[in-house]
Amino acid sequence: MEHLSHKEKITIMIAIIAAMFFAAVNQTIVGNALPKIISDLGGLDYYSWVFTIYMLTSAITTILVGKLSDIYGRKPFIIIGIIIFSIGAFLAGTSMNIFQLIIYRGIQGFGAGMIMSTAFTAVGDLFAPRERGKWQGAMSAVFGISSVFGPTLGGYIVDNLEWKWVFWVFLPLGIVALVLIWKLFPSTAKKAGEKVDYLGSVFLSAAITTALLAFSWAGTKYDWDSVQILSLFGALVLSLIIFVFVERKAVSPILPLDLFNNSIFTISNIIGFVIGVSMFGGVMYVPYFIQGVLGYSATHSSFLTMSMTLGLVFASALGGQIISKTGKYKMQAIIGLFISAIGLYLLSTMTVETSQYLLVFYLTLVGFGIGIGMTVFTLTVQNAVDQKLLGVATASSQLFRSVGGTVGVAIMGTLLNSRMQDKMASMSQTGDTNQMAASPELAGKLESLQNPQLLLDHEKLDGLKSTLPQEAIPFFDNVIHKLQDSLSYALSGVFIFVTITMAVAILLTFFIKEVPLRSAKDQPSVKKESVIKTGKLQSNEN
């Protein structure tokens, strides 16, 4: 498809970006709206499953569809993905209880995995490696825009309309994207002699499922050394061993192990995993600081974190243009990751007295650095493999990054809790918490202040304060200040960890062999007759 006219490629990319935005904004719009949804449906204990099930199904689908799209072409999977995602979104809006919502979110995840996997791979089909940079940057910017627009719109909808419209508002966009893909995206014939690796697919899915569940639950739902977590890790190891054995025998493996003999492919995916640990894990805890330590509302928090997103959007577009013009990427990746590491380190220096303007500056650095650096590693993977393996290679890049994010959240959750407990223990030794123990009535109310999660619920905190007698207010304020110090101390450790992790990614980048990206004019001459009729590409290659 690289030989289509420039106008045809642009038109197809508009359709792809529309489909991507439909999937991305439907994911981000849920964040601010979910507390209201849960309050209506109930099932707070299953809150995390609304996210976990989506992550599981999308991760599994991403890697499986990557290989299948190499065999059958991208078009059928992106169309099926839009249809499944739309059905899941519609059903989610009809949910009567938390279990229905979880099931329907899982359906959405299946569709999202198909859309994302085929969308990023299609860029590799349409453009030569050197020209992919600016489009990869544009597609990354789609995620940034959706993460700015989605939460704000979601909050508005639950405040002014029925929450079901959170899932339904963008369904017309899904229909438009479906029609555009159907009519404009070229069809390709199935590759002859290729077989589907069903057995490998089963054990790869088992490995992904056990890994994501283990790291999602470890340190939160269950202890790291609990029977449940150890059993999941055991199942993960067993699934991987069987998967490797099966893939060595498979005629057309779902994830060819020979790819890992390519140092660029292997190192790029390891870096993607490490960046996932640092980026997804670290960014998740920024709102904890804004709302818990600085005491701002959730709405104000979303405006502050928007600076990071806008930095990412601008840098993604800029970085893509630079790569397309120069054909080089290694130094850009190092510089981008270094800038993000500086921003993450500065986040670790924040205290209760940190101004919001400094915070915005730090977050902008993080977003700008990630935008400049992260786009590179999808390009390096695509540039390192044969065209026939483009789908599975691109999907593997997305999978490693996603799993890295899951691992990062789990590790940092444990780190946060551990440091928080240590700080709380040292605070209790000062004896301040016993000053009001003489009054049993006050003792019961003040006992609840020992839970740092209370810092994130400002309404509950204000309500508790209003029930205290005037003489207890100074003590209340003192305890809250100590809790803020404790949370700040714990988060400082989290941000130090992600800074070190990002430094590891920078170090690994030095080991990537830079292969200059070829442009369209560098391609070998190919005789091609192509005719586009009703969205189908008929071609003969000699």
Phi, psi and omega in degrees: 000354178297341187266006172293161178292159181300320180297319179295319179296317180298317181297317179295319180295326176299318179295318180295315181295324176298317179294319179294317180296321178302315180288316185293315184289330176291337176279314185285334184292340185283330189309301182288337184274338189298320178304319178293319180298315180295324179296330178278318185274334186081183177085042181301329181296338182255014183308311185295336182292336178298325177273319185298316183294322178296316180296319180297306185294322180290322180294316179297314182295322182304309185286324181290317181290332177305313180287316182298325180289337173292333181271311189258354183097163185279326190303310183299328184281324177289327176292311179299321180299316179296319180296312180296316180298319180295318178298315179299319180294317179297314181295323180301324179289344179261004185303135178255345178207172185295328183290321175297317179299318180297315180298314183291327175293326175298320176298316177302320180300319177301314180294318181297320179300320178294315183296310185294317181298311183286329182295310181292326178290325181300329176300320178293330177288322188278327190234151173292155185310319184292334182270351183288333187306310184293330179281324174298321177297318180296321180289325174295324178296330177300318179295320179297314181297319181294327180285342174273313187283318186300303182301321180297314180294320180299317177297319180295318183297313183290338178277335188235342182228180173287143187295341180300334181289346172301321181271338187261341191298329183257010178301322176301324177296324177297321178295317178299314180298319180298314180296317180298313179297316182301317186273329191256329186284127181293144175267151177230152181283151177297140178290128182290142175082357180274134177244152179276130181273081184294316183295316177297323179298320181297311184284332173292318177298320179296320180294315180297316182298311181294323180295312182293321178294317181299312183284335177288324185267335184296130178082352179240287180286321179227157174290154180301326182262017179286160179300320183297313183289317179297324178294319178296317178295323176297317178295325177298311181298315180297317180297320179294319180297312180295321180300313179299317179298315181295317183294330178292336181261344187290142178288317180228079187299146180294328175223092183304121183291339178298337179301328183283352172284344178275114186297325180295315179299313184293310182294321179299318180289325175296317178297318177301319177298313182295318177297322177300316177303313185286312188288302185295318180293312182293315183296327182299330186266358176299315177299332176301318181290314184298314184274321185275320183268310182278340175082019179278160179286168179297322179296314178297323178299319181295326178289323179292315181290344177299332180298322178293318180295316180296323175298320179294316181299311181298315183291325178299314179294316180295314181298321178297319178296319180297316180297316181297327181280322185264332184077005181240156189215339188298309182294325178297319179297316180297315180296315181299313180294326179294318178298317180294324178296320177298314179299318179295321178296318179298327176298327181289344181269358185289149177226184178300331183273357182297132180281156180291337179288321174295318179301316179299319179297315180298315181293324177297319176300314180299311181296318180296315181296316179295318180298320179289319190268324191289325182302331186301322194282340169290321178295318182296322178294313181296324182285344186265351186240164176292154181302326183292343180251015186298319183295310182291327179292315179296318179296322179296323178298316179293322182294313181300320180293320180294315179296322177300319178297320179295316178297318181298316180298319181295312182296316183287332174296318177294317180297317180299312182296319181296312180292326179295316180296320179298315181292320179295322180295316179293327178292320182293335181288345179287342179086358182295328185289350181258005184298329185254013185294345182295334179259110181302323181296315179290324182301320180294319180290319184285341178298325181294342180289347182283357179263111182298337180300337180299334180296337182271350179250085186295325180295316179295321180296316178294323179295319178295319180296323182291341181271353183273148174292159185303322183291343180270348184300314179301319178295319178303310181298323180294317179295318179299318179298320179292323176297319178296319176298319181295315180294321177298318178298316180295316180292328176301318177296322178298313182290329174296318179299313182290332175295315178298319179298317179295326177297324176297318178298320178298314180299317180295328181298329178297337183270357177283129175282121182276116176255116183309136181283127180281151177258176183299325182287344179275356184289149174295149182295134181225128176278123184216130172249120182229137178227130178257117179230124180044043174083006181248135180260118177252123185220152173233125180246138177241000000 
